[in-house]
Amino acid sequence: MLVSATEMLQKARAGKYAVGQFNINNLEWTKAILLTAQELNSPVILGVSEGAGKYMTGFETVAAMVKAMDKSLGITVPVALHLDHGSYDGCYKCIKAGFTSIMFDGSHFPIEENVAKTTELVNVAHQLGLSIEAEVGSIGGEEDGVVGAGECADPNECKQIADLGVDFLAAGIGNIHGVYPANWAGLSFETLEAVNNAVGEMPLVLHGGTGIPDDMITKAISLGVAKINVNTECQLSFQEATREYIEAGKDKQGKGFDPRKLLAPGFEAIKAKVKEKMELFGSVDKA
């Protein structure tokens, strides 16, 4: 059931759990995540980066695939189709394509420009019944050409953006896209607590969910995080399962080279990883 992410995240914030955003990269990813959400009776957010959207031949293709799959699989749990780290132009493309939620990442702009562009996009999204996420402070690592060092957000700037009417807010708290380095200092809970106090009951978003220790995840949820993004961990699980299949020579047995067989172990690995995360986040049976 395709919906905006607003209600599911408000419920998560109030209920002290988080909804997972799992980025999709192709049909296998999408099907695995949707089926797992349905099996666990969990709300879910399908994240699409601009790079992944381009890889899948455009946002219209992605939206059509997700809508058709949602119907064909008989999905009844709430599902949001969400643009991840969207540019200004990317947001409008996803609105036109039929996404139910967008993220405008204006964190690399001066705060005045971030405010101006976010204000415009909030008005457009809400007129159409879409939810919108904004970002303050950068997430470490690289995402579609946007590079951040993992700077912590300024709580006052977070309040400025929150007051524009966004539905949920990503605030940099030392989190990083991709695999965390051995010398990572950990999440800044001092920053998260200050941001949480500044924005009131607004659901907060934790990007770079791959590799954050479980106890940090649990503490972040207790401090207002209601949406946690996971991408790299699913990619690694898919890669490991596929490698094991090929190294065992199963692709050379019978019709093991058939893509439906070749990709099946990776598909099951994604399902297992999504299940693990939904249980950790506390979203099971919350649909």
C-alpha positions as semicolon CSV with decimal commas, in nm:
position;residue;x (nm);y (nm);z (nm)
1;M;0,000;0,000;0,000
2;L;0,182;0,309;-0,124
3;V;0,153;0,606;0,111
4;S;0,353;0,907;0,223
5;A;0,592;0,846;0,511
6;T;0,442;1,108;0,742
7;E;0,198;0,898;0,943
8;M;0,421;0,592;0,973
9;L;0,707;0,802;1,114
10;Q;0,486;0,998;1,351
11;K;0,364;0,665;1,489
12;A;0,721;0,538;1,513
13;R;0,836;0,847;1,698
14;A;0,547;0,822;1,945
15;G;0,596;0,447;1,987
16;K;0,975;0,462;2,036
17;Y;1,066;0,247;1,737
18;A;1,204;0,323;1,392
19;V;1,099;0,246;1,036
20;G;1,373;0,120;0,808
21;Q;1,451;0,285;0,478
22;F;1,606;0,020;0,258
23;N;1,749;0,147;-0,069
24;I;1,648;-0,038;-0,383
25;N;1,876;-0,107;-0,679
26;N;1,675;-0,342;-0,900
27;L;1,378;-0,581;-0,910
28;E;1,535;-0,831;-0,668
29;W;1,599;-0,564;-0,406
30;T;1,247;-0,426;-0,431
31;K;1,075;-0,764;-0,419
32;A;1,287;-0,885;-0,125
33;I;1,213;-0,576;0,084
34;L;0,840;-0,568;0,007
35;L;0,791;-0,937;0,083
36;T;0,982;-0,912;0,410
37;A;0,782;-0,608;0,522
38;Q;0,459;-0,794;0,445
39;E;0,573;-1,110;0,625
40;L;0,673;-0,912;0,934
41;N;0,372;-0,677;0,919
42;S;0,609;-0,380;0,922
43;P;0,586;-0,041;0,756
44;V;0,878;0,023;0,522
45;I;1,038;0,297;0,313
46;L;1,193;0,218;-0,025
47;G;1,479;0,462;-0,078
48;V;1,597;0,557;-0,426
49;S;1,913;0,760;-0,472
50;E;1,951;0,969;-0,787
51;G;2,227;0,734;-0,901
52;A;2,010;0,426;-0,855
53;G;1,722;0,601;-1,029
54;K;1,944;0,671;-1,329
55;Y;2,071;0,311;-1,328
56;M;1,712;0,185;-1,343
57;T;1,655;0,412;-1,648
58;G;1,475;0,690;-1,460
59;F;1,237;0,766;-1,177
60;E;0,929;0,693;-1,389
61;T;1,052;0,336;-1,443
62;V;1,118;0,298;-1,070
63;A;0,775;0,430;-0,971
64;A;0,598;0,210;-1,226
65;M;0,787;-0,100;-1,107
66;V;0,715;-0,033;-0,739
67;K;0,346;0,042;-0,796
68;A;0,298;-0,269;-1,012
69;M;0,489;-0,490;-0,768
70;D;0,300;-0,352;-0,468
71;K;-0,026;-0,449;-0,640
72;S;0,090;-0,783;-0,783
73;L;0,233;-0,904;-0,451
74;G;-0,077;-0,795;-0,260
75;I;0,120;-0,572;-0,022
76;T;-0,107;-0,432;0,250
77;V;0,151;-0,279;0,487
78;P;0,234;0,093;0,446
79;V;0,509;0,149;0,188
80;A;0,662;0,487;0,103
81;L;0,858;0,538;-0,220
82;H;1,116;0,796;-0,119
83;L;1,385;0,996;-0,300
84;D;1,710;0,970;-0,103
85;H;1,947;1,270;-0,090
86;G;1,759;1,447;-0,364
87;S;1,877;1,754;-0,549
88;Y;1,636;2,040;-0,617
89;D;1,578;1,917;-0,973
90;G;1,565;1,555;-0,861
91;C;1,282;1,633;-0,621
92;Y;1,068;1,773;-0,901
93;K;1,145;1,472;-1,122
94;C;1,030;1,233;-0,848
95;I;0,718;1,437;-0,779
96;K;0,632;1,413;-1,149
97;A;0,714;1,041;-1,159
98;G;0,472;0,958;-0,878
99;F;0,691;0,908;-0,572
100;T;0,506;0,937;-0,241
101;S;0,791;1,101;-0,051
102;I;1,100;1,309;-0,126
103;M;1,417;1,421;0,046
104;F;1,575;1,751;-0,039
105;D;1,938;1,751;0,069
106;G;2,032;2,117;0,095
107;S;2,292;2,054;0,363
108;H;2,579;2,160;0,135
109;F;2,417;2,500;0,070
110;P;2,444;2,804;0,300
111;I;2,159;2,782;0,553
112;E;1,971;3,070;0,383
113;E;1,961;2,883;0,051
114;N;1,873;2,557;0,223
115;V;1,580;2,736;0,392
116;A;1,458;2,899;0,069
117;K;1,464;2,583;-0,142
118;T;1,323;2,366;0,137
119;T;1,036;2,611;0,191
120;E;0,939;2,592;-0,176
121;L;0,956;2,213;-0,188
122;V;0,759;2,173;0,136
123;N;0,473;2,373;-0,015
124;V;0,474;2,175;-0,339
125;A;0,501;1,835;-0,166
126;H;0,226;1,904;0,084
127;Q;-0,013;2,031;-0,181
128;L;0,020;1,689;-0,346
129;G;0,005;1,485;-0,025
130;L;0,371;1,385;-0,030
131;S;0,601;1,374;0,271
132;I;0,933;1,558;0,266
133;E;1,262;1,510;0,448
134;A;1,531;1,777;0,480
135;E;1,890;1,764;0,602
136;V;2,112;1,979;0,823
137;G;2,479;1,899;0,878
138;S;2,652;1,657;0,644
139;I;2,654;1,279;0,649
140;G;3,008;1,150;0,617
141;G;3,128;0,973;0,306
142;E;3,001;1,012;-0,050
143;E;2,650;0,978;-0,191
144;D;2,592;1,051;-0,560
145;G;2,876;1,301;-0,572
146;V;2,787;1,482;-0,248
147;V;3,084;1,441;-0,014
148;G;3,060;1,508;0,358
149;A;3,303;1,479;0,643
150;G;3,035;1,386;0,895
151;E;2,999;1,728;1,055
152;C;2,752;1,750;1,341
153;A;2,443;1,959;1,277
154;D;2,376;2,291;1,448
155;P;2,059;2,246;1,660
156;N;1,952;2,604;1,588
157;E;1,972;2,542;1,213
158;C;1,779;2,219;1,264
159;K;1,502;2,418;1,432
160;Q;1,502;2,665;1,143
161;I;1,447;2,386;0,891
162;A;1,200;2,198;1,112
163;D;0,990;2,511;1,151
164;L;0,942;2,521;0,772
165;G;0,702;2,229;0,802
166;V;0,916;1,938;0,685
167;D;0,783;1,600;0,796
168;F;1,110;1,450;0,920
169;L;1,464;1,575;0,954
170;A;1,808;1,424;0,892
171;A;2,071;1,575;1,119
172;G;2,438;1,491;1,096
173;I;2,556;1,338;1,424
174;G;2,887;1,187;1,314
175;N;2,724;0,920;1,096
176;I;2,882;0,804;0,770
177;H;2,762;0,649;0,444
178;G;2,919;0,313;0,362
179;V;3,142;0,103;0,587
180;Y;3,257;0,273;0,908
181;P;3,636;0,302;0,951
182;A;3,810;0,137;1,244
183;N;3,886;0,476;1,401
184;W;3,525;0,603;1,384
185;A;3,445;0,808;1,694
186;G;3,082;0,690;1,714
187;L;2,757;0,884;1,709
188;S;2,741;1,216;1,892
189;F;2,450;1,162;2,127
190;E;2,513;1,505;2,276
191;T;2,432;1,655;1,936
192;L;2,132;1,425;1,886
193;E;1,988;1,515;2,224
194;A;2,031;1,888;2,152
195;V;1,866;1,850;1,809
196;N;1,584;1,647;1,959
197;N;1,521;1,915;2,219
198;A;1,526;2,186;1,951
199;V;1,275;2,026;1,711
200;G;1,020;1,891;1,958
201;E;0,825;1,589;1,838
202;M;0,956;1,586;1,481
203;P;1,075;1,241;1,368
204;L;1,452;1,238;1,316
205;V;1,642;1,038;1,055
206;L;1,964;0,843;1,098
207;H;2,150;0,803;0,768
208;G;2,439;0,558;0,730
209;G;2,274;0,283;0,933
210;T;2,516;0,014;0,811
211;G;2,756;-0,100;1,081
212;I;2,634;0,117;1,369
213;P;2,641;-0,100;1,685
214;D;2,301;-0,220;1,805
215;D;2,324;-0,036;2,137
216;M;2,384;0,294;1,953
217;I;2,083;0,226;1,731
218;T;1,864;0,162;2,034
219;K;1,986;0,478;2,209
220;A;1,932;0,688;1,894
221;I;1,572;0,565;1,874
222;S;1,518;0,665;2,237
223;L;1,634;1,017;2,144
224;G;1,384;1,074;1,864
225;V;1,519;0,881;1,564
226;A;1,221;0,728;1,382
227;K;1,374;0,645;1,042
228;I;1,700;0,458;0,985
229;N;1,856;0,420;0,641
230;V;2,025;0,097;0,536
231;N;2,187;0,037;0,198
232;T;2,549;-0,083;0,212
233;E;2,467;-0,372;0,448
234;C;2,217;-0,517;0,200
235;Q;2,468;-0,475;-0,082
236;L;2,735;-0,659;0,117
237;S;2,494;-0,940;0,207
238;F;2,393;-0,976;-0,159
239;Q;2,756;-0,980;-0,270
240;E;2,862;-1,239;-0,013
241;A;2,576;-1,478;-0,095
242;T;2,636;-1,445;-0,469
243;R;3,012;-1,500;-0,429
244;E;2,952;-1,813;-0,221
245;Y;2,716;-1,952;-0,488
246;I;2,967;-1,894;-0,768
247;E;3,273;-2,012;-0,575
248;A;3,086;-2,333;-0,494
249;G;3,044;-2,383;-0,869
250;K;2,665;-2,388;-0,848
251;D;2,641;-2,158;-1,148
252;K;2,788;-2,440;-1,359
253;Q;2,553;-2,711;-1,232
254;G;2,249;-2,773;-1,449
255;K;2,098;-2,435;-1,529
256;G;2,259;-2,267;-1,232
257;F;2,366;-1,984;-1,459
258;D;2,001;-1,882;-1,509
259;P;1,972;-1,533;-1,353
260;R;1,671;-1,646;-1,153
261;K;1,890;-1,908;-0,986
262;L;2,211;-1,708;-0,984
263;L;2,048;-1,415;-0,804
264;A;1,833;-1,622;-0,567
265;P;2,091;-1,654;-0,285
266;G;2,149;-1,279;-0,288
267;F;1,773;-1,220;-0,285
268;E;1,734;-1,442;0,023
269;A;2,031;-1,268;0,187
270;I;1,862;-0,930;0,145
271;K;1,542;-1,066;0,299
272;A;1,737;-1,198;0,597
273;K;1,919;-0,868;0,647
274;V;1,599;-0,663;0,623
275;K;1,430;-0,895;0,875
276;E;1,725;-0,854;1,113
277;K;1,705;-0,475;1,088
278;M;1,327;-0,455;1,125
279;E;1,351;-0,661;1,444
280;L;1,629;-0,437;1,576
281;F;1,440;-0,119;1,488
282;G;1,123;-0,248;1,656
283;S;0,892;-0,205;1,356
284;V;0,765;-0,566;1,341
285;D;0,384;-0,585;1,377
286;K;0,358;-0,205;1,368
287;A;0,186;-0,179;1,027
